[in-house]
Amino acid sequence: MHFIITDAWLAKSRAIHLSGTRLLVALAAAAVLLMLSAALLYHWVFLKGAREGWPVVGTLVRWVVRDEFEQRDRYLQENIDAMARKVGEMQAKLVQLEALGERVSGLAGVNPAELKATPGRGGVLVEGRSLSLQDLQSTLADLDRLSGERADLLTMAESRLFEQKVRTMMIPTQTPVAQGTLGSPFGWRIDPFTGRSALHTGLDFEAQPGAPILAAAGGVVVAQELHPQYGHMVEVDHGNGLVTRYAHASRVHVRNGDLVKRGQKIAEVGSTGRSTGPHLHFEVLVQGIPQDPRKFLDAGQHLAHARPAGAGGAPGGPRPGR
């Protein structure tokens, strides 16, 4: 292909010869140039007109993107509705949890009203219309506040219940000899050594030598010594002025300052000290004053709800004192 360019002023002409390859390259370059020009024109006219609100262009843009916006809004609303249903289920579970928390707090002695800064609101999220994003955010904020209140309430109830359990574990209600029979009870009796009336300050449990002696409750060992009358003796402090004493042991397995737990083996039955035979002399002292250990042991059996007779030693009738 030949192109002849003529300049009228200079009276010159110039011939350009294009082969097939050059012609294709020229057409491709023209097409690219045309597309770039169209893109620039679209960006300058169409988008600029849309941003600045040109009447015709703005209407055309709204018509083009209207379906896209409607589809996006519809998709967003469907997701909000699905989330609202989940929130409704969470609210229903929170109401059940609130009722359970109030029952547990009642058992723990906690007043739920003390933790409620504002009246609680609950119930399933049911609406006659579709929720907006703001409605959903408000509902989630309420759920967060209520769940925080329930968590505080249950935490306090847990603390109170733990304190009650600790106090219960520190009261000597565990029978100190697993396999033994009750001998001399607490109270006045004829002393086996002097033959005179004397106060017996504890309970005697008859058992085989070497039988394990168990801590009646958790506490701290405050005395472990060889006493002239009590023989090998252990005293455990349970707090609040409550102390248990275990006397006439053959062997002792704890030392001063040891922490012991309920039912832990602390010694073995023997006949050391002022004793006429193998047995455990068990005392309970409150502020240093001897108490009848049967009151504590009977309370433990009552709390255990029908403990097996062999577990704590079946009480027997009074036997000759030692």
C-alpha positions as CSV (number, residue, x, y, z in Angstrom):
1,M,0.0,0.0,0.0
2,H,1.3,3.4,-1.0
3,F,0.5,6.8,0.6
4,I,1.5,10.1,-1.2
5,I,1.7,13.2,1.0
6,T,1.8,16.5,-0.9
7,D,2.8,19.9,0.6
8,A,1.1,22.7,-1.5
9,W,3.3,25.5,0.0
10,L,6.5,23.8,-0.6
11,A,5.4,22.0,-3.8
12,K,6.8,18.8,-2.5
13,S,5.4,15.4,-2.2
14,R,6.4,12.3,-0.2
15,A,5.5,8.7,-0.8
16,I,5.1,6.2,2.0
17,H,5.0,2.5,1.3
18,L,3.4,0.1,3.9
19,S,3.8,-3.6,3.6
20,G,1.3,-6.0,5.1
21,T,3.1,-6.3,8.4
22,R,3.5,-2.6,8.8
23,L,-0.1,-2.1,8.0
24,L,-1.2,-4.5,10.7
25,V,1.1,-2.8,13.2
26,A,-0.4,0.6,12.3
27,L,-3.9,-0.6,12.6
28,A,-3.2,-2.1,16.1
29,A,-1.6,1.1,17.2
30,A,-4.6,3.0,16.0
31,A,-6.9,0.7,17.9
32,V,-5.0,1.0,21.1
33,L,-4.9,4.7,20.7
34,L,-8.7,4.8,20.1
35,M,-9.3,2.7,23.3
36,L,-7.1,4.9,25.4
37,S,-8.9,7.9,24.1
38,A,-12.3,6.3,24.9
39,A,-11.2,5.4,28.4
40,L,-10.0,8.9,29.1
41,L,-13.2,10.3,27.7
42,Y,-15.3,8.0,29.9
43,H,-13.2,8.9,33.0
44,W,-13.4,12.6,32.3
45,V,-17.0,12.9,31.1
46,F,-18.9,10.0,32.6
47,L,-17.3,9.7,36.1
48,K,-16.8,13.4,36.5
49,G,-20.4,14.0,35.5
50,A,-21.6,11.4,38.0
51,R,-19.5,12.9,40.8
52,E,-20.6,16.5,40.0
53,G,-24.2,15.6,39.4
54,W,-24.6,16.5,35.8
55,P,-28.3,16.0,35.0
56,V,-28.1,13.6,32.1
57,V,-25.0,11.7,33.2
58,G,-26.2,11.5,36.8
59,T,-29.5,9.9,35.8
60,L,-27.7,7.5,33.5
61,V,-25.3,6.4,36.3
62,R,-28.1,5.9,38.8
63,W,-30.0,3.8,36.3
64,V,-26.8,1.7,35.6
65,V,-25.9,1.1,39.3
66,R,-29.5,0.9,40.7
67,D,-29.7,-2.9,40.3
68,E,-26.3,-3.3,41.8
69,F,-27.2,-1.2,44.9
70,E,-30.5,-3.0,45.3
71,Q,-28.8,-6.4,45.1
72,R,-26.2,-5.3,47.7
73,D,-28.9,-3.9,50.0
74,R,-30.9,-7.1,49.7
75,Y,-27.9,-9.3,50.5
76,L,-27.0,-7.1,53.5
77,Q,-30.5,-7.3,54.9
78,E,-30.6,-11.0,54.4
79,N,-27.4,-11.3,56.5
80,I,-28.8,-8.9,59.1
81,D,-32.0,-11.0,59.4
82,A,-29.9,-14.2,59.8
83,M,-27.8,-12.6,62.5
84,A,-31.0,-11.3,64.2
85,R,-32.3,-14.9,64.4
86,K,-29.1,-16.0,66.0
87,V,-29.2,-13.2,68.4
88,G,-32.8,-14.2,69.3
89,E,-31.6,-17.7,70.1
90,M,-28.8,-16.2,72.2
91,Q,-31.3,-14.1,74.1
92,A,-33.5,-17.1,74.8
93,K,-30.5,-19.0,76.2
94,L,-29.5,-16.0,78.2
95,V,-32.9,-15.9,79.9
96,Q,-32.5,-19.6,80.8
97,L,-29.0,-18.8,82.1
98,E,-30.3,-15.9,84.1
99,A,-33.0,-18.1,85.8
100,L,-30.3,-20.7,86.6
101,G,-27.9,-18.1,87.9
102,E,-30.6,-16.7,90.3
103,R,-31.3,-20.2,91.6
104,V,-27.6,-20.9,92.2
105,S,-27.1,-17.5,93.7
106,G,-30.0,-18.2,96.1
107,L,-28.2,-21.3,97.2
108,A,-25.0,-19.4,97.7
109,G,-26.7,-16.6,99.6
110,V,-26.1,-13.9,97.0
111,N,-28.8,-11.3,96.2
112,P,-28.9,-10.9,92.4
113,A,-30.4,-7.4,92.8
114,E,-27.1,-6.2,94.3
115,L,-25.3,-6.7,91.0
116,K,-28.0,-5.2,88.7
117,A,-27.3,-1.6,87.9
118,T,-30.2,-1.5,85.6
119,P,-33.3,-3.7,85.2
120,G,-32.5,-6.7,83.0
121,R,-34.2,-7.2,79.7
122,G,-34.5,-10.5,78.0
123,G,-36.7,-12.6,75.7
124,V,-36.5,-13.9,72.2
125,L,-35.8,-11.3,69.5
126,V,-39.1,-11.2,67.6
127,E,-39.8,-8.2,65.3
128,G,-42.7,-7.4,62.9
129,R,-40.3,-5.8,60.5
130,S,-36.7,-6.3,59.3
131,L,-34.1,-5.1,61.7
132,S,-31.7,-2.4,60.8
133,L,-28.0,-2.5,61.5
134,Q,-28.5,0.0,64.3
135,D,-31.2,-2.2,65.9
136,L,-29.0,-5.2,65.8
137,Q,-26.1,-3.3,67.3
138,S,-28.3,-2.0,70.1
139,T,-29.5,-5.6,70.8
140,L,-25.9,-6.9,70.8
141,A,-25.0,-4.1,73.3
142,D,-27.8,-5.2,75.6
143,L,-26.7,-8.8,75.3
144,D,-23.1,-7.8,76.2
145,R,-24.3,-5.9,79.3
146,L,-26.6,-8.7,80.5
147,S,-24.0,-11.4,79.9
148,G,-21.5,-9.3,82.0
149,E,-24.0,-9.0,84.8
150,R,-24.7,-12.8,84.7
151,A,-21.0,-13.5,84.7
152,D,-20.5,-11.2,87.8
153,L,-23.4,-12.9,89.6
154,L,-22.1,-16.4,88.9
155,T,-18.6,-15.5,89.8
156,M,-19.8,-14.2,93.2
157,A,-22.0,-17.3,93.7
158,E,-19.0,-19.5,92.9
159,S,-16.9,-17.6,95.4
160,R,-19.6,-18.0,98.1
161,L,-20.1,-21.7,97.4
162,F,-16.3,-22.2,97.5
163,E,-16.2,-20.5,100.9
164,Q,-19.0,-22.6,102.1
165,K,-17.2,-25.8,100.9
166,V,-14.0,-24.7,102.6
167,R,-15.8,-24.0,105.8
168,T,-17.4,-27.4,105.6
169,M,-14.1,-29.1,104.9
170,M,-12.6,-27.3,108.0
171,I,-15.3,-28.7,110.4
172,P,-14.3,-32.0,112.0
173,T,-17.1,-34.3,110.8
174,Q,-14.9,-37.1,109.5
175,T,-14.7,-40.2,111.7
176,P,-11.0,-40.4,112.8
177,V,-10.8,-44.2,112.8
178,A,-12.1,-46.0,109.7
179,Q,-12.4,-49.4,111.5
180,G,-13.1,-49.0,115.1
181,T,-15.9,-49.0,117.7
182,L,-16.8,-46.3,120.1
183,G,-15.7,-46.8,123.7
184,S,-15.9,-44.2,126.4
185,P,-18.1,-41.2,125.4
186,F,-17.6,-37.6,126.3
187,G,-18.6,-36.6,129.8
188,W,-18.3,-37.6,133.4
189,R,-17.1,-41.1,134.2
190,I,-15.2,-43.2,136.7
191,D,-11.5,-42.8,135.9
192,P,-10.0,-46.3,135.4
193,F,-6.8,-45.3,137.2
194,T,-8.1,-43.4,140.2
195,G,-11.6,-44.9,140.6
196,R,-12.9,-41.4,141.1
197,S,-15.4,-39.4,139.0
198,A,-13.6,-37.4,136.3
199,L,-14.5,-35.5,133.1
200,H,-13.6,-37.5,130.0
201,T,-12.9,-34.7,127.5
202,G,-13.2,-36.7,124.3
203,L,-14.3,-39.9,122.6
204,D,-12.4,-43.2,122.7
205,F,-12.3,-45.3,119.6
206,E,-11.2,-48.9,120.1
207,A,-9.2,-50.3,117.2
208,Q,-6.4,-52.7,116.4
209,P,-2.8,-51.4,117.0
210,G,-1.5,-49.8,113.8
211,A,-5.0,-48.9,112.5
212,P,-4.8,-45.6,110.6
213,I,-5.9,-42.4,112.4
214,L,-7.5,-39.9,109.9
215,A,-7.7,-36.2,110.1
216,A,-11.3,-35.3,110.9
217,A,-11.0,-32.1,108.8
218,G,-8.5,-30.1,106.9
219,G,-6.1,-27.9,108.8
220,V,-2.6,-27.2,110.0
221,V,-0.7,-29.4,112.5
222,V,0.1,-27.2,115.5
223,A,1.4,-29.8,117.9
224,Q,3.1,-33.1,117.4
225,E,4.7,-34.4,120.6
226,L,5.1,-37.1,123.2
227,H,2.8,-36.1,126.1
228,P,3.0,-37.7,129.5
229,Q,-0.7,-38.4,129.6
230,Y,-1.7,-38.3,125.9
231,G,1.3,-40.2,124.7
232,H,2.1,-39.6,121.0
233,M,-0.3,-36.8,120.3
234,V,-1.2,-34.6,117.2
235,E,-3.2,-31.4,117.3
236,V,-4.7,-29.9,114.1
237,D,-5.9,-26.3,113.9
238,H,-8.9,-25.8,111.6
239,G,-9.3,-22.1,112.1
240,N,-11.8,-20.0,114.0
241,G,-10.5,-21.4,117.3
242,L,-11.4,-25.0,116.3
243,V,-8.8,-27.7,117.2
244,T,-8.9,-31.5,117.1
245,R,-6.6,-33.7,119.2
246,Y,-5.5,-37.2,118.5
247,A,-3.9,-39.1,121.4
248,H,-2.2,-42.4,122.4
249,A,-0.9,-43.1,118.9
250,S,1.8,-45.6,118.3
251,R,3.3,-43.7,115.3
252,V,2.8,-40.2,113.9
253,H,3.2,-39.4,110.2
254,V,3.0,-35.6,110.3
255,R,5.0,-32.8,111.8
256,N,4.4,-29.3,113.1
257,G,3.3,-26.9,110.3
258,D,2.1,-29.6,107.9
259,L,-1.0,-29.0,106.0
260,V,-3.4,-31.9,106.2
261,K,-6.7,-32.6,104.4
262,R,-9.8,-34.3,105.5
263,G,-9.4,-38.1,105.7
264,Q,-5.6,-38.0,105.5
265,K,-3.7,-40.5,107.5
266,I,-1.8,-38.6,110.2
267,A,-1.0,-41.4,112.8
268,E,-1.6,-45.0,113.8
269,V,-3.6,-46.4,116.8
270,G,-1.5,-47.3,119.8
271,S,-1.5,-47.3,123.6
272,T,1.1,-44.7,124.6
273,G,0.7,-42.4,127.5
274,R,-2.0,-42.8,130.1
275,S,-3.8,-45.7,128.5
276,T,-5.1,-49.2,129.4
277,G,-5.1,-50.5,125.8
278,P,-5.0,-49.7,122.1
279,H,-7.4,-47.0,121.2
280,L,-7.7,-43.4,119.9
281,H,-8.6,-40.6,122.2
282,F,-10.2,-37.9,120.0
283,E,-11.0,-34.4,121.3
284,V,-12.6,-31.3,119.7
285,L,-11.8,-28.0,121.4
286,V,-13.4,-24.6,120.6
287,Q,-11.4,-21.7,122.0
288,G,-9.6,-24.2,124.1
289,I,-12.8,-25.6,125.7
290,P,-13.5,-29.3,125.1
291,Q,-16.7,-30.1,123.2
292,D,-18.6,-33.3,122.6
293,P,-17.1,-34.7,119.4
294,R,-20.3,-36.7,118.8
295,K,-22.1,-33.5,117.8
296,F,-19.6,-32.9,115.0
297,L,-19.5,-36.5,113.8
298,D,-23.3,-36.8,113.9
299,A,-23.6,-33.6,111.8
300,G,-21.2,-35.1,109.3
301,Q,-23.3,-38.3,109.0
302,H,-26.4,-36.1,108.5
303,L,-24.7,-34.1,105.7
304,A,-23.5,-37.3,104.1
305,H,-27.1,-38.6,103.8
306,A,-27.0,-42.1,105.1
307,R,-23.3,-42.9,105.1
308,P,-22.6,-46.7,105.3
309,A,-22.4,-48.0,108.8
310,G,-18.9,-49.4,108.4
311,A,-17.4,-46.3,107.0
312,G,-17.3,-44.3,110.2
313,G,-17.4,-47.0,112.8
314,A,-20.8,-48.1,114.2
315,P,-21.4,-46.5,117.6
316,G,-21.5,-49.0,120.3
317,G,-22.7,-48.9,123.9
318,P,-20.6,-47.4,126.7
319,R,-17.6,-49.6,127.7
320,P,-15.4,-49.5,130.7
321,G,-13.4,-46.2,130.6
322,R,-9.7,-46.1,130.3
